[in-house]
Amino acid sequence: MIFDRLEHLTAYGAMIPALSEIHAILNTQNLKQLSAGRHEIRDGLYFNIDDYTTSLTLKPFEVHHLYADVQMMLMGEEQHQIADRNAAPSNSFNESRDIAFFQASPIATFHATPEHFLLYLPYEPHRSQIAIHQEQKVRKVVFKIRMGDQ
């Protein structure tokens, strides 16, 4: 898991080359103006634009096996939490959607703003959409990078 300022995104490019592609997209496209939904980049790399209202009610944690998430707030802010890898279930994974949802205790909380990004690698439990002080409408981009084979 990486939480850093957006200006440092390319510093991790040697470790995850797709971050350089993501950086180029951020510099050439106005993601705030794109329609919500899935946008294909290439095989193994796409992004979702999501519009929603943050909540004071905590959602379950989620975990992926194949894809890493690179999450960035385009408008608004929210909290993210991570849980211990051992909290992830081993039997209720939805292979076709590359996701499992489950309850766990958070071990760290992060304040996501448009100046930051959060990178969650496969098998790292995380949740977002958590209101900071009160609910607010936000817009977020989630880049999905295929890291493993099925």
C-alpha positions as CSV (number, residue, x, y, z in Angstrom):
1,M,0.0,0.0,0.0
2,I,1.3,3.4,-0.9
3,F,-0.2,6.8,0.2
4,D,1.7,9.8,-1.3
5,R,1.3,13.1,-2.9
6,L,0.3,13.0,-6.6
7,E,3.4,14.8,-7.6
8,H,5.4,11.8,-6.5
9,L,3.5,9.2,-8.6
10,T,6.3,8.7,-11.1
11,A,8.8,7.9,-8.4
12,Y,7.1,4.5,-8.2
13,G,7.3,3.8,-11.9
14,A,10.3,1.5,-11.7
15,M,8.3,-0.8,-9.4
16,I,5.0,-0.5,-11.3
17,P,5.6,0.7,-14.9
18,A,1.9,1.4,-15.5
19,L,2.2,4.3,-13.2
20,S,4.0,6.2,-15.9
21,E,1.1,5.6,-18.2
22,I,-1.3,6.8,-15.5
23,H,0.8,9.9,-15.1
24,A,0.6,10.6,-18.8
25,I,-3.2,10.3,-18.8
26,L,-3.4,12.7,-15.8
27,N,-1.4,15.2,-17.8
28,T,-3.3,14.9,-21.1
29,Q,-6.9,14.3,-20.1
30,N,-9.3,16.3,-17.9
31,L,-10.7,13.4,-15.9
32,K,-13.2,15.8,-14.1
33,Q,-14.9,16.2,-17.5
34,L,-15.2,12.6,-18.5
35,S,-18.4,10.6,-18.0
36,A,-18.7,8.3,-15.0
37,G,-18.0,4.7,-15.7
38,R,-15.3,2.5,-17.1
39,H,-12.7,3.8,-19.5
40,E,-10.4,1.3,-21.3
41,I,-6.7,2.2,-21.8
42,R,-5.2,-1.1,-22.9
43,D,-5.4,-4.8,-22.0
44,G,-4.7,-5.0,-18.2
45,L,-5.2,-1.2,-17.5
46,Y,-8.4,0.8,-17.3
47,F,-10.0,3.3,-15.0
48,N,-13.4,4.0,-13.5
49,I,-14.8,7.5,-12.8
50,D,-17.1,7.3,-9.8
51,D,-19.5,9.9,-8.5
52,Y,-21.1,9.3,-5.1
53,T,-21.7,10.7,-1.6
54,T,-19.4,9.8,1.2
55,S,-21.0,8.2,4.2
56,L,-20.5,8.2,8.0
57,T,-21.6,4.5,7.9
58,L,-18.7,2.3,7.2
59,K,-18.8,0.0,4.2
60,P,-17.2,-3.5,4.3
61,F,-13.5,-3.9,3.4
62,E,-12.7,-5.2,-0.1
63,V,-9.7,-7.1,-1.5
64,H,-8.6,-8.0,-5.0
65,H,-6.3,-10.8,-6.2
66,L,-5.5,-9.7,-9.8
67,Y,-5.7,-6.0,-9.9
68,A,-4.0,-3.1,-8.0
69,D,-6.1,0.0,-7.4
70,V,-4.7,3.5,-7.8
71,Q,-7.3,5.8,-6.2
72,M,-7.4,9.6,-6.6
73,M,-10.0,12.1,-5.6
74,L,-10.9,14.4,-8.4
75,M,-13.3,16.5,-6.3
76,G,-13.9,16.4,-2.6
77,E,-12.2,14.3,0.1
78,E,-12.8,11.2,2.0
79,Q,-11.1,8.8,4.4
80,H,-9.6,5.4,3.5
81,Q,-8.8,2.6,5.8
82,I,-6.7,-0.6,5.5
83,A,-7.0,-3.9,7.4
84,D,-4.5,-6.7,8.1
85,R,-4.0,-9.0,5.1
86,N,-4.9,-12.0,7.4
87,A,-8.4,-10.5,7.8
88,A,-9.3,-11.2,4.2
89,P,-11.5,-14.3,3.7
90,S,-10.2,-17.2,1.7
91,N,-13.5,-18.7,0.7
92,S,-15.9,-15.9,-0.4
93,F,-13.9,-14.5,-3.3
94,N,-15.8,-13.6,-6.5
95,E,-13.3,-14.6,-9.2
96,S,-15.2,-13.1,-12.1
97,R,-15.3,-9.6,-10.4
98,D,-11.9,-10.0,-8.7
99,I,-13.3,-8.9,-5.3
100,A,-14.3,-10.1,-1.9
101,F,-16.1,-8.0,0.7
102,F,-15.8,-8.6,4.5
103,Q,-15.8,-7.0,7.9
104,A,-12.6,-6.3,9.8
105,S,-10.9,-3.9,12.1
106,P,-9.0,-1.1,10.5
107,I,-5.3,-0.8,11.3
108,A,-4.7,2.6,9.6
109,T,-6.7,5.6,8.3
110,F,-5.8,8.0,5.5
111,H,-7.2,11.4,4.5
112,A,-7.5,11.4,0.7
113,T,-7.7,14.7,-1.1
114,P,-7.1,15.7,-4.8
115,E,-3.4,16.2,-4.0
116,H,-2.9,12.5,-3.0
117,F,-3.1,9.0,-4.4
118,L,-3.5,5.7,-2.7
119,L,-2.2,2.5,-4.3
120,Y,-3.6,-0.8,-3.1
121,L,-1.8,-3.9,-4.3
122,P,-3.5,-7.3,-4.7
123,Y,-4.4,-8.9,-1.3
124,E,-4.4,-5.6,0.5
125,P,-7.8,-5.0,2.3
126,H,-9.1,-1.5,1.9
127,R,-12.2,0.6,2.1
128,S,-13.1,4.1,1.1
129,Q,-16.1,6.4,0.7
130,I,-15.8,7.4,4.4
131,A,-17.0,10.9,5.2
132,I,-14.5,13.1,7.0
133,H,-16.8,15.2,9.2
134,Q,-20.1,15.1,7.2
135,E,-21.3,13.5,4.0
136,Q,-20.3,15.2,0.7
137,K,-20.6,14.6,-3.0
138,V,-17.2,13.5,-4.5
139,R,-15.7,12.4,-7.8
140,K,-13.0,9.8,-7.8
141,V,-10.9,8.0,-10.4
142,V,-9.8,4.4,-9.7
143,F,-7.1,3.1,-12.1
144,K,-7.1,-0.7,-12.2
145,I,-3.7,-2.3,-13.0
146,R,-3.6,-6.1,-13.7
147,M,-0.8,-7.5,-11.6
148,G,-1.4,-11.2,-11.6
149,D,-2.6,-14.1,-13.7
150,Q,-5.8,-15.9,-13.2
